[in-house]
Amino acid sequence: MDRVGILLLNLGGPEQLEDVRPFLFNLFSDPEIIRLPFPWLQKPLAWLISTLRSGKSQENYRQIGGGSPLRKITEAQGEALEQRLAEIGQEASIYVGMRYWNPFTEEAIARIKRDRLQKLVILPLYPQFSISTSGSSFRVLEEMWQQDSSLRQIEYTLIPSWYDHPSYLGAMADLIAQELDKIADPDQVHIFFSAHGVPQSYVEEAGDPYQAEIEACTRLIMKTLNRPNPHTLAYQSRVGPVEWLKPYTEDALQELGEQGIKDLLVVPISFVSEHIETLQEIDIEYRELAEEAGITNFQRVPALNTHPLFIDSLAQLVVHSLQEPPITFDCVTHPKKNMKMYPQERWAWGMTTAAEVWNGRLAMVGFLGLLIELISGHGPLHFVGIL
């Protein structure tokens, strides 16, 4: 039999407080996260942002126990998937590859090469495809395949998205129903889908299918749930002054509060694991905003984690992908060359979405100020004797 492997892709997250600064440096060193007009500025800017933001970011992680649980949950998902595949007769080895923290994608690929696999299924743990999440990871792997002849000996296939898989939808509906049934009058609860945002330009300029897939996924979950509850879809985690997909979660919460909504059930639709954006951004920041808006009963649906139906959906996806013609890197949406995130003014800075990214505008301003001061020889740092 062919040796089959499954590569699970995710962003990764700092596991302890001392990991936060190097994690942020890795994140902002990636030109897919911040686009600069001069590539040589990439690492200095990443150093500046990680230095300025590490304190605030560490405090956010301290609020959820001191680190991200993403790696442990992803590894548990991998173990559950391997077991479920064995139960349905498909032997496979599971590999976890993270973009910005351990275990890095490069480490997973080294293990895959060492294990001499014949077939590989590349499965991002993002239900909906975006060029800034699944697509970004695919582009990194595509470069590895182009540069390494041994990788080209592996028959690989991609699973670009799976937002409409029946078992995934069933798992989401099951979690929502469980939370609704804990509330005295479940039919009156407003269901609030909060998805990670992406810049509007990704959809308009690059043809990113993310918004269409999120909207379709929301409709399919509500159809599968088959409850009379009203619902809203909004987008969280925007960064910088550029226009992102709307409505923004904070604005939608304020509007629902003004409408007199008291019972709200939040569904993190684009996340399959608990991490900073569910545990801190939704559970703490958005809860506070909702309560200030007059929403008195704020509840959240837990992330899928290792829900049996969810794991079964991943197993079915893997088996199906092995039976169909392969989907290769050139089959998925790529960003246009030099695509800008911000509207063009005199020149453009660009920041893309990523899990656990915070506003870097202050860092950018500070970095520009530092460059000006270094060039001019005048400024507050010279005044106090630092430069």
C-alpha positions as CSV (number, residue, x, y, z in Angstrom):
1,M,0.0,0.0,0.0
2,D,1.1,3.6,-0.6
3,R,2.3,5.4,2.4
4,V,-0.2,8.2,2.9
5,G,0.2,11.4,5.0
6,I,-2.1,14.2,6.1
7,L,-0.6,17.7,6.6
8,L,-2.8,19.8,8.8
9,L,-2.1,23.5,8.4
10,N,-2.7,26.3,10.8
11,L,-1.2,29.7,11.9
12,G,0.2,28.7,15.3
13,G,0.5,30.7,18.5
14,P,2.8,31.5,21.4
15,E,2.6,28.8,24.0
16,Q,4.0,30.9,26.8
17,L,4.5,34.6,27.5
18,E,8.2,34.6,26.5
19,D,7.1,33.3,23.1
20,V,5.0,36.3,22.3
21,R,7.7,38.7,21.0
22,P,9.4,36.2,18.7
23,F,6.0,35.0,17.5
24,L,5.1,38.5,16.6
25,F,8.4,39.0,14.9
26,N,7.8,35.9,12.7
27,L,4.3,37.1,12.0
28,F,5.3,40.6,10.8
29,S,8.4,39.5,9.0
30,D,6.1,37.8,6.5
31,P,5.3,40.1,3.5
32,E,1.9,38.4,3.3
33,I,1.1,40.2,6.7
34,I,2.6,43.6,6.0
35,R,3.5,44.8,2.5
36,L,6.2,47.4,2.4
37,P,7.3,49.5,-0.6
38,F,10.9,48.6,0.3
39,P,11.5,44.9,1.1
40,W,14.7,45.7,3.1
41,L,12.4,47.4,5.7
42,Q,10.6,44.2,6.5
43,K,12.7,42.8,9.3
44,P,13.4,46.2,11.0
45,L,9.7,46.9,11.0
46,A,8.9,43.5,12.3
47,W,11.4,44.0,15.1
48,L,9.8,47.4,16.0
49,I,6.2,46.1,16.0
50,S,7.1,43.0,18.0
51,T,8.9,45.2,20.5
52,L,6.1,47.8,20.8
53,R,3.3,45.3,20.8
54,S,4.7,42.5,22.9
55,G,3.6,44.0,26.3
56,K,0.0,44.4,25.2
57,S,0.0,41.1,23.5
58,Q,1.4,39.3,26.5
59,E,-1.3,40.9,28.6
60,N,-3.9,39.4,26.2
61,Y,-2.4,36.0,26.5
62,R,-2.1,36.3,30.3
63,Q,-5.9,36.8,30.3
64,I,-6.3,33.3,28.7
65,G,-3.8,31.5,30.9
66,G,-0.4,32.6,29.6
67,G,-0.4,31.1,26.1
68,S,-2.3,29.9,23.1
69,P,-3.8,26.4,23.3
70,L,-3.8,26.1,19.5
71,R,-0.9,23.6,19.2
72,K,-2.4,21.2,21.8
73,I,-5.8,21.4,20.2
74,T,-4.5,20.9,16.7
75,E,-2.4,17.9,17.8
76,A,-5.5,16.4,19.5
77,Q,-7.4,17.0,16.3
78,G,-4.7,15.2,14.4
79,E,-4.8,12.2,16.7
80,A,-8.6,12.0,16.5
81,L,-8.4,12.2,12.7
82,E,-5.8,9.4,12.5
83,Q,-8.0,7.2,14.7
84,R,-11.1,7.9,12.7
85,L,-9.4,7.2,9.4
86,A,-8.1,3.9,10.8
87,E,-11.7,3.0,11.8
88,I,-12.9,3.5,8.2
89,G,-10.0,1.6,6.8
90,Q,-7.6,4.4,5.7
91,E,-4.2,4.2,7.3
92,A,-2.4,7.6,7.3
93,S,0.2,9.5,9.2
94,I,-0.7,12.9,10.5
95,Y,1.7,16.0,10.4
96,V,1.0,19.4,11.8
97,G,2.6,22.5,10.2
98,M,2.2,26.0,11.6
99,R,3.2,29.2,9.8
100,Y,4.6,31.3,12.6
101,W,5.3,29.1,15.6
102,N,6.2,25.5,16.5
103,P,5.9,23.1,14.9
104,F,6.7,25.1,11.8
105,T,5.6,23.9,8.3
106,E,9.2,23.4,7.4
107,E,9.6,20.9,10.3
108,A,6.5,19.0,9.1
109,I,7.9,18.8,5.5
110,A,11.2,17.5,6.8
111,R,9.4,14.7,8.6
112,I,7.3,14.0,5.5
113,K,10.5,13.6,3.4
114,R,12.1,11.4,6.0
115,D,9.1,9.1,6.1
116,R,9.2,8.7,2.3
117,L,5.5,9.1,1.7
118,Q,4.0,8.3,-1.6
119,K,0.8,10.4,-1.2
120,L,0.1,13.5,0.8
121,V,-3.2,15.3,1.5
122,I,-2.8,19.0,2.4
123,L,-5.6,20.0,4.7
124,P,-5.9,23.6,6.1
125,L,-7.9,23.9,9.3
126,Y,-9.8,26.8,7.8
127,P,-13.3,25.9,6.6
128,Q,-13.4,28.8,4.2
129,F,-10.7,29.6,1.7
130,S,-8.9,32.9,1.8
131,I,-5.7,33.9,0.0
132,S,-4.5,35.2,3.4
133,T,-4.9,32.0,5.3
134,S,-5.1,28.7,3.3
135,G,-3.8,30.4,0.2
136,S,-0.8,31.9,2.1
137,S,0.2,28.5,3.4
138,F,-0.3,26.9,0.0
139,R,2.1,29.5,-1.5
140,V,4.8,28.7,1.0
141,L,4.4,25.0,0.2
142,E,4.4,25.7,-3.5
143,E,7.8,27.4,-3.2
144,M,9.1,24.3,-1.4
145,W,7.8,22.0,-4.1
146,Q,9.4,24.2,-6.8
147,Q,12.8,24.1,-5.1
148,D,13.0,20.5,-3.9
149,S,13.0,17.7,-6.5
150,S,12.4,15.1,-3.7
151,L,9.0,16.7,-2.8
152,R,8.0,16.5,-6.5
153,Q,8.1,12.7,-6.2
154,I,5.2,12.9,-3.7
155,E,1.7,12.7,-5.2
156,Y,-0.1,15.5,-3.3
157,T,-3.6,17.0,-3.4
158,L,-5.0,20.1,-1.7
159,I,-8.4,20.5,0.1
160,P,-8.8,24.2,-0.4
161,S,-12.1,24.6,1.6
162,W,-14.8,22.5,3.1
163,Y,-17.3,25.0,4.5
164,D,-20.2,23.1,2.9
165,H,-19.4,19.6,4.1
166,P,-22.5,18.0,5.6
167,S,-20.8,16.6,8.7
168,Y,-19.0,19.9,9.4
169,L,-22.4,21.7,9.1
170,G,-23.9,19.1,11.4
171,A,-21.2,19.6,14.0
172,M,-21.7,23.4,14.0
173,A,-25.5,23.0,14.2
174,D,-25.1,20.6,17.1
175,L,-23.0,22.9,19.1
176,I,-25.4,25.8,18.5
177,A,-28.4,23.7,19.5
178,Q,-26.7,22.6,22.7
179,E,-26.1,26.3,23.7
180,L,-29.6,27.4,22.7
181,D,-31.2,24.7,24.8
182,K,-29.5,26.0,27.9
183,I,-31.5,29.3,27.6
184,A,-35.0,29.7,29.0
185,D,-36.5,31.0,25.8
186,P,-34.2,29.6,23.0
187,D,-36.3,30.7,20.0
188,Q,-35.8,34.4,21.0
189,V,-32.0,34.2,21.1
190,H,-30.2,36.2,18.4
191,I,-27.5,34.1,16.8
192,F,-24.4,36.2,16.0
193,F,-21.9,34.7,13.6
194,S,-18.5,36.4,14.0
195,A,-16.0,35.6,11.2
196,H,-12.4,36.7,10.9
197,G,-12.3,39.6,8.5
198,V,-10.1,40.2,5.5
199,P,-9.5,43.5,3.6
200,Q,-12.2,44.4,1.1
201,S,-9.5,44.7,-1.6
202,Y,-8.8,40.9,-1.4
203,V,-12.4,40.3,-2.6
204,E,-12.6,43.1,-5.1
205,E,-9.1,43.0,-6.5
206,A,-7.9,39.4,-6.2
207,G,-11.2,37.5,-6.4
208,D,-10.8,36.0,-2.9
209,P,-13.8,33.7,-2.4
210,Y,-13.7,34.1,1.4
211,Q,-16.7,36.4,1.8
212,A,-18.9,34.3,-0.5
213,E,-17.9,31.2,1.3
214,I,-18.5,32.7,4.7
215,E,-22.0,33.9,3.7
216,A,-22.9,30.6,2.1
217,C,-21.6,28.8,5.2
218,T,-23.8,30.9,7.5
219,R,-26.9,30.1,5.4
220,L,-26.1,26.4,5.4
221,I,-25.5,26.2,9.1
222,M,-28.8,28.0,9.8
223,K,-30.6,25.6,7.3
224,T,-29.0,22.6,9.1
225,L,-29.9,24.0,12.5
226,N,-33.5,24.4,11.4
227,R,-34.5,26.8,14.2
228,P,-36.5,30.1,13.9
229,N,-33.8,32.3,15.5
230,P,-32.8,35.5,13.8
231,H,-29.2,35.8,13.0
232,T,-26.5,38.3,12.0
233,L,-23.1,37.8,10.3
234,A,-20.2,40.2,11.1
235,Y,-16.4,40.3,10.8
236,Q,-13.9,40.7,13.6
237,S,-10.1,41.3,14.0
238,R,-9.7,44.1,11.5
239,V,-6.3,45.8,11.4
240,G,-5.4,49.3,10.3
241,P,-7.4,52.1,8.6
242,V,-8.2,50.2,5.4
243,E,-11.7,49.0,4.7
244,W,-12.3,45.4,5.7
245,L,-15.4,43.3,5.2
246,K,-18.4,44.7,6.9
247,P,-20.3,44.9,9.1
248,Y,-17.6,45.0,11.8
249,T,-18.4,42.9,14.8
250,E,-18.1,45.8,17.3
251,D,-20.5,48.0,15.1
252,A,-23.0,45.1,14.7
253,L,-23.0,44.5,18.5
254,Q,-23.8,48.2,19.1
255,E,-26.6,48.1,16.6
256,L,-28.2,45.0,18.1
257,G,-28.0,46.6,21.5
258,E,-29.8,49.7,20.2
259,Q,-32.5,47.4,18.8
260,G,-33.2,46.0,22.2
261,I,-31.6,42.6,21.8
262,K,-30.9,41.1,25.2
263,D,-30.0,37.4,24.5
264,L,-27.1,36.8,22.1
265,L,-25.3,33.6,21.1
266,V,-22.0,34.2,19.4
267,V,-20.8,31.6,16.9
268,P,-17.1,31.8,15.9
269,I,-17.7,30.6,12.3
270,S,-14.2,30.8,10.9
271,F,-12.4,29.2,13.8
272,V,-12.2,25.4,14.5
273,S,-10.0,25.7,17.6
274,E,-10.1,27.8,20.8
275,H,-7.4,30.5,20.7
276,I,-6.7,34.1,21.3
277,E,-9.5,35.4,19.0
278,T,-12.2,33.3,20.7
279,L,-10.9,33.2,24.3
280,Q,-9.8,36.8,24.5
281,E,-11.2,38.9,21.7
282,I,-14.7,37.4,21.7
283,D,-15.1,36.3,25.3
284,I,-13.6,39.4,26.9
285,E,-13.4,42.3,24.6
286,Y,-16.6,41.8,22.6
287,R,-18.5,40.7,25.7
288,E,-17.7,44.0,27.3
289,L,-18.8,45.9,24.2
290,A,-22.0,43.9,24.1
291,E,-22.8,44.6,27.8
292,E,-22.1,48.3,27.3
293,A,-24.6,48.2,24.4
294,G,-27.3,46.7,26.6
295,I,-27.0,43.0,25.7
296,T,-27.4,41.4,29.1
297,N,-27.1,37.7,28.2
298,F,-23.9,37.2,26.1
299,Q,-23.1,33.5,25.4
300,R,-20.7,31.8,23.0
301,V,-20.7,28.5,21.1
302,P,-17.5,26.7,21.8
303,A,-15.1,26.0,18.9
304,L,-15.3,22.6,17.3
305,N,-12.0,21.3,18.7
306,T,-12.4,17.5,18.5
307,H,-16.2,17.3,18.1
308,P,-16.9,13.7,16.7
309,L,-18.9,15.0,13.7
310,F,-16.2,17.5,12.9
311,I,-13.4,14.9,13.0
312,D,-15.6,12.6,10.8
313,S,-16.0,15.4,8.3
314,L,-12.2,15.7,8.1
315,A,-11.9,12.0,7.6
316,Q,-14.5,11.9,4.8
317,L,-12.7,14.8,3.1
318,V,-9.4,13.0,3.2
319,V,-10.8,9.7,1.8
320,H,-12.7,11.6,-0.9
321,S,-9.6,13.6,-1.9
322,L,-7.6,10.4,-2.3
323,Q,-10.2,9.0,-4.7
324,E,-10.5,12.1,-6.9
325,P,-8.0,13.7,-9.4
326,P,-5.5,15.8,-7.4
327,I,-6.0,19.5,-6.8
328,T,-2.6,21.2,-7.3
329,F,-1.2,24.6,-6.2
330,D,-1.9,26.2,-9.5
331,C,-5.6,25.4,-9.1
332,V,-6.2,27.8,-6.1
333,T,-6.7,31.5,-6.1
334,H,-3.5,33.5,-5.9
335,P,-3.2,37.2,-5.1
336,K,-2.4,39.5,-7.9
337,K,1.2,40.6,-8.1
338,N,1.8,43.9,-6.2
339,M,-1.9,43.8,-5.0
340,K,-2.3,46.6,-2.5
341,M,-4.3,46.4,0.6
342,Y,-4.7,50.1,1.2
343,P,-6.2,52.5,-1.3
344,Q,-3.3,54.0,-3.3
345,E,-2.3,57.4,-2.1
346,R,1.2,58.6,-2.6
347,W,2.4,55.1,-1.8
348,A,0.8,52.1,-0.1
349,W,1.4,50.2,3.1
350,G,-0.4,46.9,3.3
351,M,-1.4,44.6,6.1
352,T,-3.2,41.3,5.7
353,T,-5.3,39.3,8.2
354,A,-3.8,36.7,10.5
355,A,-5.0,35.1,13.6
356,E,-3.6,36.9,16.7
357,V,-2.6,40.1,14.9
358,W,-3.2,43.5,16.5
359,N,-3.2,47.0,15.3
360,G,0.3,48.0,14.0
361,R,-0.5,51.6,13.0
362,L,1.3,53.1,16.0
363,A,4.3,50.9,15.3
364,M,4.3,52.1,11.7
365,V,4.2,55.7,12.7
366,G,6.9,55.1,15.2
367,F,9.1,53.4,12.7
368,L,8.7,56.2,10.2
369,G,9.6,58.7,13.0
370,L,12.7,56.7,13.8
371,L,13.7,56.6,10.1
372,I,13.2,60.4,9.8
373,E,15.2,61.0,13.0
374,L,18.1,58.7,11.8
375,I,18.2,60.6,8.5
376,S,17.8,64.1,9.9
377,G,19.9,63.8,13.0
378,H,17.2,65.6,15.0
379,G,14.4,64.5,17.3
380,P,13.5,63.3,20.8
381,L,15.8,60.3,20.8
382,H,18.8,62.6,20.0
383,F,17.6,65.0,22.6
384,V,17.7,62.5,25.4
385,G,21.0,61.0,24.2
386,I,19.7,57.6,22.9
387,L,20.9,58.4,19.3
